[in-house]
Amino acid sequence: MKKVLFFAAMLLLGASAHAQLGGLLNKAKQQIKDKANAKIDEHVDNATSKVVNKADSTVSGAVAGGGSTTAGTKTATATSGTATTTTAQTTTAIAAVQQTAPKDTAVNFKAFNNYDFVPGDKIIFEDSFTDDPNGEFPTHWNLGSGQGVVNTTGDRKSFLITEGNYAHVSPLIKSPSYLTDPFTIEFDSYTTGGYGPHIYFYDTNADATGARNDRVNVNFQSWDAVVVTNKAAEVDLNGKYPTEIAGQKYLNKWHHIAMAYKNDQLKVYVDQYRVLVVPHLSATPHALDIEGIGDANNPIILANFRIAAGGGMNMLGKKFTDAKIITHGINFDIDKATIKPESMGTLNMIVGVLKDNPDLKFEVDGHTDNTGTPAHNLTLSQQRADAVKAQLITMGVDAARLSTKGLGDTKPISDNTSSEGKANNRRVEFVKM
């Protein structure tokens, strides 16, 4: 019924819009016939109202204003391919997003008190887009369809998918199969009310680059829920966002997304909330892409994208005998010692280890990559180590059990020539004393 209403609304457009849409309607009708049993989510309702209200817009503007999606099937509303939006339109729309995006506020550690996500211990891919100039497509990504640019949202460098129905992009990774069991994925997401990011998993990187033969998809709906679908295994689970971040509360702000895969189980987090657990995914992902309906007015916006091998370090309740713990889950603002709130998963794990081992003491060592001067990095790493110690003390750890040392870029564990190498070198180590 929603599909019928959608196309009825399109037919009510003026003569000029009708002439432009005529050929596309025929294609769309065939898509509906082919996908008659597909589930249609709320984006159809949004698309219908937007098309009626924009009768004087271009075809691409009318279509890209809202999309029709299913939980498990890639579908275009009334066009298959890339939408056409002028550079001036895109620039104006991006500027509007920049103005509405809030600046980062004080860290709210209390909200993340029960956060248990611990990222993997080896960075496979990381991109904070800081090396890319605004207005350009990001260097470390493949473009399969649609359009995208790097820009600043609030005070955060980000990747905006501005055009495409369906658009798809994928990390520029050479390995034919880079996701291992276990793995973790993290990124920041911002929405003004348009289409949310859609993560598709594949058996090979070639399939991910070509957006074919997807095994599982994770749909982060704009302000409602996350839906995980495996068509072959008939897995289709829905996790609603908590009321604290649902609906209008989700819009026009940054949210931290995290996923952890281990032994066929997938956990999905939005901000401090674990919104969905899939006990049996019935698939082993090896590569991914990001898809969705990009629109200059409501782009899909991503920042701080990271893929890591490993994850879910389970040290609680065990006697600690290792020489040290190397962590990549305690993250800071760029070139600052301000701890990000999503670091609480790793910090909670360290507190648990100390509680389970009352005689244990740690030296907190801060490490940086080689960006900046050696003297600056030495100072920054010491400030970060001190910040971690201070936070652990506020969480109940006796100060006498902690000391700190800043080592700057003097002890790299990876190369400093790639984004991933630099990310692996930026770390906090807890060395047994």
C-alpha positions as CSV (number, residue, x, y, z in Angstrom):
1,M,0.0,0.0,0.0
2,K,2.9,2.4,0.8
3,K,4.4,1.7,-2.6
4,V,1.1,2.6,-4.3
5,L,0.8,5.8,-2.3
6,F,4.3,6.7,-3.2
7,F,3.9,6.5,-6.9
8,A,0.4,8.1,-6.7
9,A,2.0,11.1,-5.1
10,M,4.6,11.3,-7.9
11,L,1.8,11.3,-10.5
12,L,0.3,14.4,-8.8
13,L,3.3,16.5,-9.8
14,G,3.0,19.2,-12.4
15,A,3.4,18.6,-16.1
16,S,7.1,19.4,-16.3
17,A,8.0,17.1,-13.4
18,H,5.7,14.4,-14.9
19,A,7.6,14.6,-18.1
20,Q,10.9,14.2,-16.4
21,L,9.7,11.3,-14.1
22,G,7.9,9.3,-16.8
23,G,10.7,7.1,-17.8
24,L,11.9,6.7,-14.3
25,L,8.5,5.6,-13.1
26,N,8.4,2.7,-15.5
27,K,11.7,1.5,-14.1
28,A,10.5,2.0,-10.5
29,K,7.3,0.0,-11.3
30,Q,9.4,-2.9,-12.5
31,Q,11.5,-2.7,-9.4
32,I,8.3,-2.9,-7.3
33,K,7.2,-5.9,-9.3
34,D,10.5,-7.7,-8.7
35,K,10.5,-6.9,-5.0
36,A,6.8,-7.2,-4.2
37,N,7.6,-9.1,-1.0
38,A,10.2,-6.7,0.3
39,K,9.6,-4.8,3.5
40,I,9.4,-1.0,3.2
41,D,10.5,1.2,6.0
42,E,9.5,4.6,7.1
43,H,11.6,6.3,4.4
44,V,8.8,5.8,1.9
45,D,6.5,8.0,3.9
46,N,9.1,10.7,4.1
47,A,9.8,10.4,0.4
48,T,6.1,10.7,-0.5
49,S,5.6,13.9,1.4
50,K,8.9,15.4,0.1
51,V,8.1,14.6,-3.5
52,V,4.6,16.3,-3.2
53,N,6.1,19.3,-1.6
54,K,8.9,19.7,-4.2
55,A,7.1,19.6,-7.5
56,D,9.3,22.3,-8.9
57,S,12.5,20.5,-8.0
58,T,14.7,18.6,-10.4
59,V,14.2,14.9,-10.7
60,S,17.2,14.1,-8.6
61,G,16.2,16.6,-6.0
62,A,12.8,15.0,-5.7
63,V,14.1,11.5,-5.5
64,A,17.1,12.1,-3.2
65,G,15.0,13.9,-0.7
66,G,13.9,10.5,0.7
67,G,14.4,6.9,-0.2
68,S,12.6,3.6,-0.1
69,T,14.6,0.8,1.6
70,T,14.0,-2.7,2.7
71,A,15.7,-4.3,5.7
72,G,17.6,-6.8,3.6
73,T,17.5,-5.6,-0.1
74,K,19.3,-2.7,-1.8
75,T,16.5,-0.7,-3.5
76,A,16.4,2.6,-5.4
77,T,13.3,4.8,-5.2
78,A,12.8,6.0,-8.7
79,T,16.2,5.9,-10.2
80,S,19.1,3.5,-10.3
81,G,22.5,5.2,-10.4
82,T,23.9,8.5,-9.3
83,A,21.7,11.5,-8.6
84,T,22.5,14.8,-10.3
85,T,23.0,17.8,-8.0
86,T,24.9,20.9,-9.0
87,T,28.0,21.9,-7.2
88,A,26.4,25.1,-6.0
89,Q,23.5,23.1,-4.5
90,T,25.9,20.7,-2.8
91,T,28.0,23.5,-1.4
92,T,25.0,25.3,-0.1
93,A,23.6,22.2,1.6
94,I,26.9,21.3,3.2
95,A,27.3,24.8,4.5
96,A,23.8,24.4,6.1
97,V,25.0,21.2,7.8
98,Q,28.1,22.9,9.1
99,Q,26.0,25.6,10.7
100,T,23.7,23.2,12.4
101,A,26.4,20.9,13.7
102,P,27.3,21.6,17.3
103,K,30.8,21.9,18.6
104,D,32.1,19.2,20.8
105,T,31.1,19.7,24.4
106,A,32.5,18.5,27.7
107,V,33.1,14.8,28.0
108,N,30.3,13.0,29.7
109,F,32.0,10.0,31.3
110,K,29.1,9.3,33.7
111,A,26.8,8.4,30.8
112,F,29.3,5.7,29.7
113,N,29.8,4.2,33.2
114,N,28.5,0.8,32.1
115,Y,30.0,0.8,28.6
116,D,31.7,-2.6,27.9
117,F,32.9,-2.2,24.3
118,V,36.6,-2.9,24.0
119,P,38.1,-2.4,20.5
120,G,40.5,-4.7,18.7
121,D,44.2,-4.4,19.6
122,K,45.5,-4.1,16.0
123,I,44.3,-1.4,13.7
124,I,43.6,-2.6,10.2
125,F,42.1,0.6,8.8
126,E,41.7,4.1,10.2
127,D,40.7,7.4,8.7
128,S,39.9,10.6,10.5
129,F,40.0,12.5,7.2
130,T,42.5,15.0,8.6
131,D,44.9,14.6,5.7
132,D,42.2,15.3,3.1
133,P,41.3,18.9,2.0
134,N,37.7,20.0,2.3
135,G,35.7,19.5,-0.9
136,E,37.7,16.5,-2.2
137,F,36.8,12.8,-2.2
138,P,38.8,11.1,0.7
139,T,42.1,9.5,-0.4
140,H,41.7,6.2,1.5
141,W,38.3,5.2,0.1
142,N,36.9,3.6,-3.1
143,L,33.9,5.1,-4.8
144,G,31.5,2.6,-6.3
145,S,28.6,4.9,-7.1
146,G,27.3,8.3,-6.0
147,Q,29.4,11.2,-4.8
148,G,31.1,12.2,-1.6
149,V,33.3,14.9,-0.2
150,V,35.4,15.6,2.9
151,N,34.2,18.6,4.9
152,T,34.1,19.9,8.5
153,T,30.9,19.1,10.4
154,G,30.9,21.1,13.7
155,D,34.6,21.0,14.5
156,R,35.1,17.4,13.2
157,K,36.6,16.5,9.8
158,S,34.1,14.1,8.2
159,F,33.1,12.2,5.0
160,L,29.8,13.3,3.5
161,I,28.0,11.0,1.0
162,T,26.1,13.7,-0.8
163,E,24.7,12.0,-3.9
164,G,23.6,8.6,-5.0
165,N,20.7,6.2,-5.0
166,Y,22.2,3.8,-4.1
167,A,25.6,5.2,-3.2
168,H,28.3,2.9,-2.0
169,V,31.9,3.4,-0.8
170,S,34.4,1.1,0.7
171,P,37.8,1.3,2.5
172,L,40.8,1.3,0.2
173,I,42.4,-1.8,1.5
174,K,44.6,-4.1,-0.7
175,S,44.0,-7.3,1.2
176,P,41.4,-9.6,-0.5
177,S,40.0,-10.5,2.9
178,Y,40.8,-8.3,5.9
179,L,38.1,-8.9,8.5
180,T,39.2,-11.6,10.9
181,D,37.4,-13.3,13.8
182,P,37.2,-11.4,16.1
183,F,37.1,-7.8,14.8
184,T,35.6,-4.5,15.8
185,I,34.4,-1.4,13.8
186,E,33.9,2.1,15.1
187,F,32.8,5.4,13.6
188,D,31.0,8.6,14.4
189,S,27.7,9.3,12.6
190,Y,25.8,12.5,12.2
191,T,22.3,12.9,10.7
192,T,20.1,15.8,9.9
193,G,17.1,13.5,9.3
194,G,18.1,11.8,6.0
195,Y,19.2,8.2,5.3
196,G,21.5,6.5,7.9
197,P,24.6,4.5,7.1
198,H,24.1,1.0,5.9
199,I,27.0,-1.4,6.5
200,Y,27.2,-4.4,4.2
201,F,29.4,-7.4,4.9
202,Y,30.9,-9.7,2.1
203,D,33.0,-12.8,1.7
204,T,35.7,-10.9,-0.3
205,N,37.0,-7.4,-0.7
206,A,36.3,-7.7,-4.5
207,D,32.6,-8.3,-3.7
208,A,32.7,-5.3,-1.3
209,T,34.2,-3.0,-3.9
210,G,31.7,-4.1,-6.4
211,A,28.8,-4.1,-4.0
212,R,27.7,-7.7,-5.0
213,N,26.9,-10.9,-3.2
214,D,26.5,-9.3,0.3
215,R,26.1,-11.7,3.2
216,V,24.8,-9.5,6.0
217,N,23.8,-5.9,6.3
218,V,23.5,-3.6,9.3
219,N,21.1,-0.7,8.8
220,F,21.4,2.3,11.1
221,Q,18.1,3.9,10.6
222,S,18.0,7.7,10.9
223,W,16.5,8.0,14.4
224,D,14.7,4.8,15.1
225,A,16.6,1.5,15.3
226,V,19.4,-0.7,14.0
227,V,18.3,-3.6,11.8
228,V,20.6,-6.6,11.1
229,T,19.7,-8.8,8.2
230,N,21.1,-12.0,6.8
231,K,18.8,-13.0,3.9
232,A,20.2,-16.5,3.4
233,A,20.0,-17.5,7.0
234,E,16.7,-15.6,7.5
235,V,18.2,-13.6,10.3
236,D,16.3,-10.3,10.6
237,L,16.6,-8.6,14.0
238,N,15.7,-5.1,15.1
239,G,17.1,-3.1,18.0
240,K,15.3,0.0,18.9
241,Y,17.2,3.0,20.1
242,P,16.6,3.9,23.8
243,T,14.2,6.8,24.4
244,E,17.2,9.0,25.5
245,I,18.5,9.1,21.9
246,A,15.4,8.1,19.8
247,G,13.3,10.3,17.5
248,Q,14.2,14.0,17.4
249,K,16.8,13.5,20.1
250,Y,18.9,11.6,17.6
251,L,19.1,14.4,15.1
252,N,21.7,17.1,14.6
253,K,24.3,15.6,16.9
254,W,27.2,13.2,16.7
255,H,26.7,9.6,17.8
256,H,29.4,7.0,18.3
257,I,28.7,3.7,16.6
258,A,30.6,0.5,17.5
259,M,30.3,-3.2,16.4
260,A,32.1,-6.2,17.8
261,Y,32.1,-9.6,16.0
262,K,33.3,-12.8,17.7
263,N,32.5,-16.4,17.3
264,D,29.4,-15.7,15.0
265,Q,28.0,-13.2,17.5
266,L,27.6,-9.5,16.7
267,K,27.1,-6.8,19.2
268,V,26.0,-3.3,18.1
269,Y,26.4,-0.1,20.2
270,V,25.1,3.4,19.7
271,D,26.7,5.9,22.1
272,Q,26.8,4.2,25.5
273,Y,24.0,1.8,24.7
274,R,24.2,-1.8,23.5
275,V,21.2,-1.7,21.2
276,L,21.4,-5.1,19.7
277,V,23.0,-8.5,20.1
278,V,22.8,-11.1,17.3
279,P,23.7,-14.4,19.0
280,H,24.2,-16.3,15.7
281,L,24.9,-14.1,12.7
282,S,25.3,-17.3,10.5
283,A,28.0,-15.6,8.5
284,T,31.7,-14.8,8.7
285,P,32.4,-11.3,7.3
286,H,35.6,-10.7,5.5
287,A,35.1,-7.2,4.0
288,L,32.6,-4.3,4.0
289,D,31.2,-1.3,2.2
290,I,29.0,1.5,3.3
291,E,25.8,2.2,1.3
292,G,22.7,4.4,1.4
293,I,20.8,7.2,-0.3
294,G,23.0,10.3,-0.4
295,D,21.5,13.7,-0.6
296,A,23.1,17.1,-0.6
297,N,20.6,18.4,1.9
298,N,20.7,15.3,4.1
299,P,24.0,13.6,3.5
300,I,25.3,10.4,5.2
301,I,28.0,11.8,7.4
302,L,30.9,9.7,8.9
303,A,33.9,10.5,10.9
304,N,36.8,8.7,12.7
305,F,36.3,5.4,11.0
306,R,38.3,2.5,12.4
307,I,38.5,-1.3,11.8
308,A,40.6,-3.4,14.2
309,A,41.4,-7.1,14.6
310,G,40.8,-8.6,17.9
311,G,38.5,-7.2,20.6
312,G,36.5,-8.1,23.6
313,M,39.6,-8.6,25.9
314,N,38.2,-10.8,28.6
315,M,40.6,-10.4,31.6
316,L,38.0,-10.0,34.3
317,G,38.1,-12.6,37.1
318,K,41.5,-13.9,36.0
319,K,44.9,-13.6,37.7
320,F,46.9,-11.1,35.7
321,T,50.3,-12.5,34.8
322,D,51.2,-10.6,31.5
323,A,53.9,-8.0,31.5
324,K,51.6,-5.3,30.1
325,I,48.3,-4.5,28.4
326,I,48.5,-2.6,25.1
327,T,45.3,-0.7,24.4
328,H,44.0,1.3,21.4
329,G,40.7,1.9,23.0
330,I,41.6,5.0,25.0
331,N,41.2,7.8,22.5
332,F,41.9,11.5,22.7
333,D,40.9,14.6,20.9
334,I,43.4,15.4,18.1
335,D,46.7,16.8,19.6
336,K,45.1,17.0,23.0
337,A,44.9,15.1,26.3
338,T,41.1,15.2,26.4
339,I,39.8,11.6,26.7
340,K,36.9,10.7,24.5
341,P,33.9,9.2,26.4
342,E,33.9,6.0,24.3
343,S,37.2,5.2,25.9
344,M,35.2,4.0,29.0
345,G,34.9,0.5,27.7
346,T,38.7,0.0,27.9
347,L,39.0,2.0,31.1
348,N,36.3,-0.1,32.7
349,M,38.2,-3.2,31.7
350,I,41.4,-1.9,33.3
351,V,39.5,-1.0,36.6
352,G,38.2,-4.6,36.6
353,V,41.7,-6.1,36.2
354,L,42.9,-4.0,39.1
355,K,40.0,-5.0,41.3
356,D,40.5,-8.7,40.5
357,N,44.3,-8.4,41.3
358,P,44.5,-6.2,44.5
359,D,48.4,-6.4,44.6
360,L,48.8,-5.3,41.0
361,K,50.3,-1.9,40.1
362,F,50.5,-0.3,36.7
363,E,52.8,2.2,35.1
364,V,50.6,4.1,32.6
365,D,52.7,4.7,29.4
366,G,51.6,7.2,26.8
367,H,52.7,6.8,23.2
368,T,52.2,8.9,20.1
369,D,53.0,8.6,16.4
370,N,55.7,10.8,14.8
371,T,53.4,13.7,13.8
372,G,54.8,16.9,15.3
373,T,58.2,17.4,16.9
374,P,59.8,14.9,19.3
375,A,59.6,17.4,22.2
376,H,55.9,18.1,21.6
377,N,55.1,14.4,21.3
378,L,56.9,13.7,24.6
379,T,55.0,16.4,26.4
380,L,51.6,15.3,24.8
381,S,52.2,11.7,25.7
382,Q,52.9,12.6,29.3
383,Q,49.8,14.7,29.5
384,R,47.7,11.8,28.1
385,A,49.2,9.3,30.6
386,D,48.4,11.7,33.4
387,A,44.9,12.2,32.1
388,V,44.3,8.4,32.1
389,K,45.7,8.1,35.7
390,A,43.4,10.9,36.8
391,Q,40.4,9.3,35.2
392,L,41.1,5.9,36.8
393,I,41.4,7.5,40.2
394,T,38.0,9.1,39.8
395,M,36.7,5.6,39.0
396,G,38.0,4.3,42.4
397,V,41.5,3.2,41.7
398,D,44.0,4.0,44.5
399,A,46.5,6.6,43.2
400,A,49.4,4.6,44.9
401,R,48.8,1.8,42.4
402,L,49.5,4.0,39.4
403,S,52.4,5.9,38.0
404,T,52.8,7.5,34.6
405,K,55.4,8.0,31.8
406,G,55.3,9.8,28.5
407,L,57.4,8.2,25.8
408,G,56.3,10.3,22.8
409,D,57.2,8.6,19.5
410,T,60.3,6.9,20.8
411,K,58.9,3.3,20.8
412,P,56.8,2.7,17.8
413,I,55.3,-0.8,17.3
414,S,54.4,-0.1,13.7
415,D,55.4,2.1,10.7
416,N,54.7,5.8,10.8
417,T,54.2,6.0,7.0
418,S,50.5,4.9,6.9
419,S,47.3,6.0,8.7
420,E,47.0,2.5,10.2
421,G,50.6,2.4,11.3
422,K,50.3,5.8,13.0
423,A,47.1,4.6,14.7
424,N,48.8,1.5,16.1
425,N,51.6,3.7,17.5
426,R,49.1,6.0,19.2
427,R,48.4,3.8,22.3
428,V,48.3,3.6,26.0
429,E,50.1,0.7,27.7
430,F,49.6,-0.5,31.2
431,V,53.0,-2.0,32.3
432,K,53.1,-4.2,35.3
433,M,55.3,-2.9,38.1
